[in-house]
Amino acid sequence: MAVIELSAQGQVAVLTMCNGENRHNPVFASQMLARLADVQANEEFKALIITSDDEKNWSQGIDVEWLMPAMQQHNFDEIKAFMYDMDEVFKTLLLFPIPVIAAINGHAFGNGAILSCACDFRFMRSDRGFFCFPEVDLSIPFLPGMIAFVRKAIPQYRLNEMKLTGRRVSGAELAADHVVEGAYEGNEALQAKALAFAAGFDKKRAIFAEHKKRMHREIINVIDTQNKPLIDAVKLMV
């Protein structure tokens, strides 16, 4: 079953998450990596949009219906493999050789919000959907690498408030903080604005990738060095 579908709008690739709340589990991570590889392999693509076909949700984050039984059954190797795969998703987006735009057409919670922060740009609806980090209420800490790249997307004062309160933030608020490029009423307007923005890019892949590599070098180092011991310690945390 496909949970992420690839289509094209001219020279813009569109990855559409198509599994309802689009929660993250091993299948999601595997398919996201595969579809991102497909986009990279097609030199015709000049930009990438990631969106959802669900009316209410962009991505609700971790699939707790998979995670909780996996924890109870001590499937620690599966959990750690998933965490490493999601780190690979994040790193791939951070270093992607064409612009990556998140068209957030519904709720982006937890790991879903974090996923959007790994993208280069974000657009959001003003009339539907909230953006939040509920981990403080779920007793789940961010990995160091997550904090590092979320900081590139969200001003520190807003991140401090959102991360420590878990408050749901609207698209209009995020636009005021320049977390999203803009917030638009209705999905049609959102998708049109995101597509127009994406279609305006025609950068050479090599130099674009090098700019991102140099900008995000420290973030990638944090993911590679500081996340690993915490992921490997998953069994010890339960």
Contacts in CASP RR format, 6 or more apart in sequence:
PFRMAT RR
TARGET T0000
AUTHOR 0000-0000-0000
METHOD contacts of the structure
MODEL  1
MAVIELSAQGQVAVLTMCNGENRHNPVFASQMLARLADVQANEEFKALII
TSDDEKNWSQGIDVEWLMPAMQQHNFDEIKAFMYDMDEVFKTLLLFPIPV
IAAINGHAFGNGAILSCACDFRFMRSDRGFFCFPEVDLSIPFLPGMIAFV
RKAIPQYRLNEMKLTGRRVSGAELAADHVVEGAYEGNEALQAKALAFAAG
FDKKRAIFAEHKKRMHREIINVIDTQNKPLIDAVKLMV
1 19 0 8 1.000
1 27 0 8 1.000
2 18 0 8 1.000
2 31 0 8 1.000
3 17 0 8 1.000
3 18 0 8 1.000
3 19 0 8 1.000
3 22 0 8 1.000
3 27 0 8 1.000
3 28 0 8 1.000
3 31 0 8 1.000
4 15 0 8 1.000
4 16 0 8 1.000
4 17 0 8 1.000
4 18 0 8 1.000
4 19 0 8 1.000
4 28 0 8 1.000
4 31 0 8 1.000
4 32 0 8 1.000
4 35 0 8 1.000
5 15 0 8 1.000
5 16 0 8 1.000
5 18 0 8 1.000
5 35 0 8 1.000
6 13 0 8 1.000
6 14 0 8 1.000
6 15 0 8 1.000
6 16 0 8 1.000
6 35 0 8 1.000
6 38 0 8 1.000
6 39 0 8 1.000
7 13 0 8 1.000
7 14 0 8 1.000
7 16 0 8 1.000
8 14 0 8 1.000
8 45 0 8 1.000
9 49 0 8 1.000
9 195 0 8 1.000
9 199 0 8 1.000
10 199 0 8 1.000
11 44 0 8 1.000
11 45 0 8 1.000
11 46 0 8 1.000
11 47 0 8 1.000
11 199 0 8 1.000
12 45 0 8 1.000
12 46 0 8 1.000
12 47 0 8 1.000
12 48 0 8 1.000
12 49 0 8 1.000
12 195 0 8 1.000
12 198 0 8 1.000
12 199 0 8 1.000
13 39 0 8 1.000
13 42 0 8 1.000
13 45 0 8 1.000
13 47 0 8 1.000
13 48 0 8 1.000
13 49 0 8 1.000
14 48 0 8 1.000
14 49 0 8 1.000
14 50 0 8 1.000
14 51 0 8 1.000
15 32 0 8 1.000
15 35 0 8 1.000
15 36 0 8 1.000
15 39 0 8 1.000
15 48 0 8 1.000
15 49 0 8 1.000
15 50 0 8 1.000
15 51 0 8 1.000
16 51 0 8 1.000
16 52 0 8 1.000
16 53 0 8 1.000
17 50 0 8 1.000
17 51 0 8 1.000
17 52 0 8 1.000
17 53 0 8 1.000
17 54 0 8 1.000
17 58 0 8 1.000
17 59 0 8 1.000
18 52 0 8 1.000
18 53 0 8 1.000
18 54 0 8 1.000
19 28 0 8 1.000
20 52 0 8 1.000
20 53 0 8 1.000
20 54 0 8 1.000
20 57 0 8 1.000
21 54 0 8 1.000
21 57 0 8 1.000
21 59 0 8 1.000
21 60 0 8 1.000
21 61 0 8 1.000
22 28 0 8 1.000
22 52 0 8 1.000
22 54 0 8 1.000
22 57 0 8 1.000
22 58 0 8 1.000
22 59 0 8 1.000
22 60 0 8 1.000
22 61 0 8 1.000
22 112 0 8 1.000
23 59 0 8 1.000
23 60 0 8 1.000
23 61 0 8 1.000
23 62 0 8 1.000
23 63 0 8 1.000
23 64 0 8 1.000
23 65 0 8 1.000
23 66 0 8 1.000
24 59 0 8 1.000
24 61 0 8 1.000
24 62 0 8 1.000
24 63 0 8 1.000
24 82 0 8 1.000
24 86 0 8 1.000
24 111 0 8 1.000
24 112 0 8 1.000
24 115 0 8 1.000
25 62 0 8 1.000
25 63 0 8 1.000
25 66 0 8 1.000
25 67 0 8 1.000
25 82 0 8 1.000
26 66 0 8 1.000
26 78 0 8 1.000
26 81 0 8 1.000
26 82 0 8 1.000
26 85 0 8 1.000
28 63 0 8 1.000
29 82 0 8 1.000
29 85 0 8 1.000
29 86 0 8 1.000
29 88 0 8 1.000
29 89 0 8 1.000
30 85 0 8 1.000
32 89 0 8 1.000
33 85 0 8 1.000
33 88 0 8 1.000
33 89 0 8 1.000
33 92 0 8 1.000
36 89 0 8 1.000
36 92 0 8 1.000
36 93 0 8 1.000
36 96 0 8 1.000
39 45 0 8 1.000
39 48 0 8 1.000
39 98 0 8 1.000
40 96 0 8 1.000
40 97 0 8 1.000
43 205 0 8 1.000
45 98 0 8 1.000
46 98 0 8 1.000
46 99 0 8 1.000
46 198 0 8 1.000
46 199 0 8 1.000
46 200 0 8 1.000
46 201 0 8 1.000
46 202 0 8 1.000
46 203 0 8 1.000
47 98 0 8 1.000
47 99 0 8 1.000
47 100 0 8 1.000
47 101 0 8 1.000
47 198 0 8 1.000
47 199 0 8 1.000
47 200 0 8 1.000
47 201 0 8 1.000
48 96 0 8 1.000
48 98 0 8 1.000
48 99 0 8 1.000
48 100 0 8 1.000
48 101 0 8 1.000
48 198 0 8 1.000
49 101 0 8 1.000
49 102 0 8 1.000
49 103 0 8 1.000
49 194 0 8 1.000
49 195 0 8 1.000
49 198 0 8 1.000
50 100 0 8 1.000
50 101 0 8 1.000
50 102 0 8 1.000
50 103 0 8 1.000
50 115 0 8 1.000
50 116 0 8 1.000
50 119 0 8 1.000
51 58 0 8 1.000
51 102 0 8 1.000
51 103 0 8 1.000
51 104 0 8 1.000
51 105 0 8 1.000
51 191 0 8 1.000
51 194 0 8 1.000
52 58 0 8 1.000
52 59 0 8 1.000
52 105 0 8 1.000
52 106 0 8 1.000
54 105 0 8 1.000
54 106 0 8 1.000
55 187 0 8 1.000
56 106 0 8 1.000
56 107 0 8 1.000
56 128 0 8 1.000
56 129 0 8 1.000
57 106 0 8 1.000
57 107 0 8 1.000
58 102 0 8 1.000
58 104 0 8 1.000
58 105 0 8 1.000
58 106 0 8 1.000
58 107 0 8 1.000
58 108 0 8 1.000
58 112 0 8 1.000
58 116 0 8 1.000
58 129 0 8 1.000
59 107 0 8 1.000
59 108 0 8 1.000
59 109 0 8 1.000
59 111 0 8 1.000
59 112 0 8 1.000
59 113 0 8 1.000
59 115 0 8 1.000
59 116 0 8 1.000
60 107 0 8 1.000
60 109 0 8 1.000
60 110 0 8 1.000
60 112 0 8 1.000
61 109 0 8 1.000
61 110 0 8 1.000
61 111 0 8 1.000
61 112 0 8 1.000
61 113 0 8 1.000
61 114 0 8 1.000
61 115 0 8 1.000
62 110 0 8 1.000
62 111 0 8 1.000
62 140 0 8 1.000
67 79 0 8 1.000
70 78 0 8 1.000
70 79 0 8 1.000
71 79 0 8 1.000
71 238 0 8 1.000
74 235 0 8 1.000
76 234 0 8 1.000
76 235 0 8 1.000
79 234 0 8 1.000
80 231 0 8 1.000
80 232 0 8 1.000
80 234 0 8 1.000
83 143 0 8 1.000
83 227 0 8 1.000
83 231 0 8 1.000
83 234 0 8 1.000
84 231 0 8 1.000
86 111 0 8 1.000
87 143 0 8 1.000
87 145 0 8 1.000
87 223 0 8 1.000
87 227 0 8 1.000
87 231 0 8 1.000
89 115 0 8 1.000
89 118 0 8 1.000
90 114 0 8 1.000
90 115 0 8 1.000
90 118 0 8 1.000
90 145 0 8 1.000
90 146 0 8 1.000
90 149 0 8 1.000
90 223 0 8 1.000
91 220 0 8 1.000
91 223 0 8 1.000
93 100 0 8 1.000
93 115 0 8 1.000
93 118 0 8 1.000
93 119 0 8 1.000
94 118 0 8 1.000
94 149 0 8 1.000
94 212 0 8 1.000
94 216 0 8 1.000
94 219 0 8 1.000
94 220 0 8 1.000
95 209 0 8 1.000
95 212 0 8 1.000
95 213 0 8 1.000
95 216 0 8 1.000
95 220 0 8 1.000
96 120 0 8 1.000
96 209 0 8 1.000
96 212 0 8 1.000
97 205 0 8 1.000
97 206 0 8 1.000
97 208 0 8 1.000
97 209 0 8 1.000
97 212 0 8 1.000
98 201 0 8 1.000
98 203 0 8 1.000
98 205 0 8 1.000
98 208 0 8 1.000
99 120 0 8 1.000
99 121 0 8 1.000
99 198 0 8 1.000
99 201 0 8 1.000
99 203 0 8 1.000
99 208 0 8 1.000
100 118 0 8 1.000
100 119 0 8 1.000
100 120 0 8 1.000
100 121 0 8 1.000
101 119 0 8 1.000
101 120 0 8 1.000
101 121 0 8 1.000
101 122 0 8 1.000
101 123 0 8 1.000
101 194 0 8 1.000
101 197 0 8 1.000
101 198 0 8 1.000
102 108 0 8 1.000
102 115 0 8 1.000
102 116 0 8 1.000
102 119 0 8 1.000
102 121 0 8 1.000
102 122 0 8 1.000
102 123 0 8 1.000
103 123 0 8 1.000
103 190 0 8 1.000
103 191 0 8 1.000
103 194 0 8 1.000
104 116 0 8 1.000
104 122 0 8 1.000
104 123 0 8 1.000
104 124 0 8 1.000
104 125 0 8 1.000
104 129 0 8 1.000
104 131 0 8 1.000
104 171 0 8 1.000
104 180 0 8 1.000
104 190 0 8 1.000
105 124 0 8 1.000
105 125 0 8 1.000
105 128 0 8 1.000
105 187 0 8 1.000
105 190 0 8 1.000
105 191 0 8 1.000
106 124 0 8 1.000
106 125 0 8 1.000
106 128 0 8 1.000
106 129 0 8 1.000
107 129 0 8 1.000
107 130 0 8 1.000
107 131 0 8 1.000
108 115 0 8 1.000
108 116 0 8 1.000
108 124 0 8 1.000
108 129 0 8 1.000
108 130 0 8 1.000
108 131 0 8 1.000
108 132 0 8 1.000
109 130 0 8 1.000
109 131 0 8 1.000
109 132 0 8 1.000
109 133 0 8 1.000
109 134 0 8 1.000
110 132 0 8 1.000
110 133 0 8 1.000
110 134 0 8 1.000
110 135 0 8 1.000
113 131 0 8 1.000
113 132 0 8 1.000
113 133 0 8 1.000
114 133 0 8 1.000
114 142 0 8 1.000
114 146 0 8 1.000
114 150 0 8 1.000
116 122 0 8 1.000
116 131 0 8 1.000
116 153 0 8 1.000
117 149 0 8 1.000
117 150 0 8 1.000
117 152 0 8 1.000
117 153 0 8 1.000
117 154 0 8 1.000
118 149 0 8 1.000
120 212 0 8 1.000
121 181 0 8 1.000
121 197 0 8 1.000
122 153 0 8 1.000
122 174 0 8 1.000
122 179 0 8 1.000
122 180 0 8 1.000
122 181 0 8 1.000
123 180 0 8 1.000
123 181 0 8 1.000
123 182 0 8 1.000
123 183 0 8 1.000
123 184 0 8 1.000
123 190 0 8 1.000
123 193 0 8 1.000
123 194 0 8 1.000
123 197 0 8 1.000
124 131 0 8 1.000
124 171 0 8 1.000
124 174 0 8 1.000
124 175 0 8 1.000
124 180 0 8 1.000
124 182 0 8 1.000
124 183 0 8 1.000
124 184 0 8 1.000
124 190 0 8 1.000
125 171 0 8 1.000
125 183 0 8 1.000
125 184 0 8 1.000
125 185 0 8 1.000
125 186 0 8 1.000
125 187 0 8 1.000
125 190 0 8 1.000
126 170 0 8 1.000
126 171 0 8 1.000
126 172 0 8 1.000
126 175 0 8 1.000
126 183 0 8 1.000
126 184 0 8 1.000
126 185 0 8 1.000
126 186 0 8 1.000
127 185 0 8 1.000
127 186 0 8 1.000
128 186 0 8 1.000
128 187 0 8 1.000
129 170 0 8 1.000
129 171 0 8 1.000
130 168 0 8 1.000
130 169 0 8 1.000
130 170 0 8 1.000
130 171 0 8 1.000
131 168 0 8 1.000
131 169 0 8 1.000
131 170 0 8 1.000
131 171 0 8 1.000
131 174 0 8 1.000
131 179 0 8 1.000
132 162 0 8 1.000
132 166 0 8 1.000
132 167 0 8 1.000
132 168 0 8 1.000
132 169 0 8 1.000
133 142 0 8 1.000
133 162 0 8 1.000
133 163 0 8 1.000
133 166 0 8 1.000
134 166 0 8 1.000
135 141 0 8 1.000
135 142 0 8 1.000
135 163 0 8 1.000
135 166 0 8 1.000
136 163 0 8 1.000
136 164 0 8 1.000
136 165 0 8 1.000
136 166 0 8 1.000
137 166 0 8 1.000
142 150 0 8 1.000
142 163 0 8 1.000
143 223 0 8 1.000
143 226 0 8 1.000
143 227 0 8 1.000
143 230 0 8 1.000
143 231 0 8 1.000
144 222 0 8 1.000
144 223 0 8 1.000
144 226 0 8 1.000
144 227 0 8 1.000
144 230 0 8 1.000
145 219 0 8 1.000
145 222 0 8 1.000
145 223 0 8 1.000
145 226 0 8 1.000
145 227 0 8 1.000
148 218 0 8 1.000
148 219 0 8 1.000
148 222 0 8 1.000
148 223 0 8 1.000
149 216 0 8 1.000
149 219 0 8 1.000
149 223 0 8 1.000
150 159 0 8 1.000
151 159 0 8 1.000
152 216 0 8 1.000
152 219 0 8 1.000
153 179 0 8 1.000
154 162 0 8 1.000
154 177 0 8 1.000
154 179 0 8 1.000
155 177 0 8 1.000
155 178 0 8 1.000
155 179 0 8 1.000
158 169 0 8 1.000
158 177 0 8 1.000
158 179 0 8 1.000
161 167 0 8 1.000
162 169 0 8 1.000
170 183 0 8 1.000
171 180 0 8 1.000
171 182 0 8 1.000
171 183 0 8 1.000
172 183 0 8 1.000
174 180 0 8 1.000
174 183 0 8 1.000
175 181 0 8 1.000
175 182 0 8 1.000
175 183 0 8 1.000
181 193 0 8 1.000
181 197 0 8 1.000
182 193 0 8 1.000
184 190 0 8 1.000
184 193 0 8 1.000
213 220 0 8 1.000
END
